[in-house]
Amino acid sequence: MMIPGEAEEPDVSQQQGHLREARSRGRGARLLGLKAARYRKALTQSELATLAGVSPSSVRALEVGLRTAYPKTVKKLARALDVETEEIVGQ
């Protein structure tokens, strides 16, 4: 029940869903093949991050689809994995 004059509490799970949706609609690429390519090279997320010059949290977020990657980041990751960018984008 809402008391007059009080603001309604926002639904946190709904806000998080909108945030994920907004991020996924960003201009960056979805790296759906990143995890498989990393596994093939037997690298941890931290090792890949170091080789590519990105943060480990970025690698984690890109692998699970919470973030999209800028073209520069896609190139760094592909170079570190010694694969073509097409191998980690999309799929």
C-alpha positions in Angstrom: 0.0 0.0 0.0 1.3 3.4 -0.9 1.2 6.3 1.5 0.4 9.6 -0.1 3.4 11.7 -0.7 5.9 8.8 -0.6 7.8 7.7 -3.7 7.3 4.1 -4.9 10.3 1.8 -4.4 11.9 0.9 -7.7 12.0 -2.8 -8.7 15.8 -3.5 -8.6 15.5 -6.7 -10.7 13.6 -4.8 -13.4 16.2 -2.0 -13.4 19.0 -4.6 -13.8 17.2 -6.2 -16.7 16.8 -2.9 -18.4 20.5 -2.2 -17.9 21.5 -5.5 -19.4 19.2 -4.9 -22.3 20.6 -1.4 -22.9 24.1 -2.7 -22.8 23.4 -5.5 -25.3 21.8 -3.0 -27.7 25.0 -0.9 -27.6 27.2 -0.3 -30.6 29.7 -2.9 -29.6 30.0 -6.5 -30.7 28.7 -9.5 -28.9 31.6 -11.9 -28.4 29.7 -15.2 -28.3 32.7 -17.2 -29.4 35.2 -15.7 -26.9 34.9 -18.3 -24.2 35.3 -21.2 -26.7 38.3 -19.6 -28.3 39.8 -19.0 -24.8 39.2 -22.6 -23.8 40.9 -23.9 -27.0 44.0 -21.9 -26.0 43.8 -23.2 -22.4 43.9 -19.7 -21.0 42.2 -18.4 -17.9 40.2 -15.2 -18.1 43.0 -13.4 -16.2 45.6 -14.7 -18.5 43.7 -13.6 -21.6 43.1 -10.2 -20.0 46.8 -9.7 -19.4 47.7 -10.8 -23.0 45.0 -8.6 -24.5 45.6 -5.5 -22.3 42.1 -5.4 -20.9 40.7 -6.0 -17.4 39.7 -9.5 -16.2 36.3 -8.1 -15.3 35.9 -7.0 -18.9 36.7 -10.5 -20.2 34.2 -12.0 -17.7 31.4 -9.6 -18.7 32.1 -10.1 -22.4 32.0 -13.9 -22.1 28.6 -13.9 -20.4 27.1 -11.2 -22.6 26.7 -8.5 -20.0 28.8 -6.1 -22.1 29.5 -5.6 -25.8 33.0 -4.9 -27.1 34.3 -2.0 -29.1 36.1 -2.9 -32.3 39.4 -2.0 -30.7 38.8 -4.5 -27.9 37.7 -7.2 -30.3 41.0 -6.8 -32.2 43.0 -7.0 -29.0 41.3 -10.1 -27.8 41.5 -11.8 -31.2 45.2 -10.9 -31.5 45.8 -12.3 -28.0 44.0 -15.6 -28.9 45.7 -15.7 -32.3 42.4 -16.0 -34.1 40.4 -14.0 -36.7 37.9 -11.5 -35.2 35.1 -13.4 -36.9 35.8 -16.4 -34.8 34.9 -14.6 -31.5 32.2 -12.3 -32.8 28.6 -13.5 -33.1 28.3 -17.3 -33.5 
